[in-house]
Structures are given as C-alpha cells and as structure tokens.
Amino acid sequence: MFELIHNSKELDAAIAKSYENPVVIFKHSATCPFSGKAQEQVANAKHDLEIYGIVVQYAPELKQEIADKTGIEHLSPQAIVLKNGKPTWMGFRSEIKQSKLMEEAGK
C-alpha cells in the first residue's frame, strides 16, 4: 500500500497505524534523480508494507514536522520505518532498498 500524506492529520494517522503494523514514511523530491531510484525501490515494496509518502515540494511544512515527531533530521530522499510510533531505522539515498525496507519492517 502506498498513500500520499498531505497534512498533519494524515501524518498523525500514519504514525498511529505504526502501533498496529510497522509503517514506512518516505520523503522524496519530484526533481531529484536519487529520489527516482529510491522511489522505484519503495514502489517494489508497496504490496507488502504500509508506506506513506510525501513529495517535499508539495508539502514542505511536513518535512520539518516529520523531523520533529521522529527526532530524525530531514533528508531527501529518506525512508523511516516506524514501529509503535517510534523510528527504528532510517535510510537515505542509495540505502533505500526494497530488501532493507522489508527486513527492517520485519517482513
């Protein structure tokens, strides 16, 4: 599953979902080649994981809110695995791989 996040309410709902199952927060840029490669990896995992994404150009206020709520400095592209509302792994650029997302989410 892949769902775009557009506002704080949707971000809070994604964090709340992490109490049921691990979720991935994926931040990427619409213009960055690194983001394109990372997005391919995330797309390959979307059938097995709950993934919530933001395009930083379309929701710039959320990148700082995610950093504040997770305690992880904003980078892009970036994937953050959340379990029980807390980050358990963060990947940046080429670290974002389908296999790593699956491993870190326990799938």
C-alpha positions in Angstrom: 0.0 0.0 0.0 1.3 3.5 -0.8 -0.6 6.6 0.3 0.4 10.2 0.0 0.4 12.4 3.1 -0.7 16.0 2.6 -1.2 17.4 6.1 -0.6 16.9 9.8 -3.7 15.0 10.4 -2.7 12.4 7.8 0.8 12.2 9.3 -0.6 11.6 12.7 -2.9 8.8 11.3 0.2 7.2 9.7 2.1 7.3 12.9 -0.9 5.8 14.7 -1.0 3.0 12.2 2.5 2.0 13.3 1.1 0.7 16.6 -0.7 -2.0 14.6 2.0 -2.8 12.0 5.3 -1.2 11.0 5.0 1.6 8.5 7.4 3.4 6.3 7.4 7.2 5.9 9.0 8.0 2.5 10.1 11.6 1.7 11.3 12.4 -1.8 11.7 15.2 -4.3 9.9 15.3 -7.6 13.1 16.7 -9.3 15.9 14.6 -7.7 17.5 11.6 -9.6 18.4 10.0 -6.3 14.7 10.2 -5.4 13.7 8.5 -8.6 15.9 5.5 -7.8 14.7 5.3 -4.2 11.0 5.6 -5.4 11.5 2.5 -7.6 12.7 0.6 -4.5 9.8 1.8 -2.4 7.3 1.0 -5.2 8.6 -2.6 -5.3 7.8 -2.9 -1.5 4.3 -1.3 -1.6 2.5 -4.6 -1.9 4.0 -5.9 1.3 4.4 -2.8 3.5 2.3 0.2 4.6 4.1 3.2 3.0 3.2 6.8 3.5 4.9 9.3 1.2 5.4 13.0 0.8 6.7 14.9 -2.1 8.7 17.6 -0.4 7.9 20.3 -3.0 4.1 19.8 -2.4 4.1 19.5 1.4 7.3 21.4 2.6 5.9 22.0 6.1 5.6 18.3 6.7 9.3 17.6 6.2 10.1 19.6 9.4 7.1 18.1 11.2 8.3 14.6 10.5 11.7 15.5 11.7 10.2 17.0 14.9 8.0 14.0 15.6 10.6 11.3 14.8 13.7 13.1 16.1 15.4 12.3 12.7 16.9 15.2 10.7 15.2 15.8 7.3 17.0 14.4 4.3 15.6 13.6 0.8 15.1 11.0 -0.4 14.6 9.4 3.0 12.7 6.4 4.3 11.9 6.0 8.0 10.5 2.8 9.5 8.2 3.4 12.4 7.1 0.8 15.0 4.8 1.7 17.9 5.2 5.4 17.0 9.0 5.4 17.1 11.6 5.3 14.4 13.5 2.0 14.2 15.5 2.6 11.0 16.3 5.4 8.6 17.7 5.2 5.1 19.0 7.9 2.8 19.5 7.9 -1.0 21.0 4.5 -2.1 20.4 3.0 1.4 16.7 2.8 0.4 16.3 -0.7 -1.0 13.2 -2.9 -1.1 15.1 -5.7 0.7 16.2 -3.4 3.5 12.7 -1.9 4.0 11.3 -5.4 4.2 13.9 -6.5 6.6 13.6 -3.5 8.9 9.8 -3.8 8.9 10.0 -7.5 9.8 8.6 -8.8 6.6 
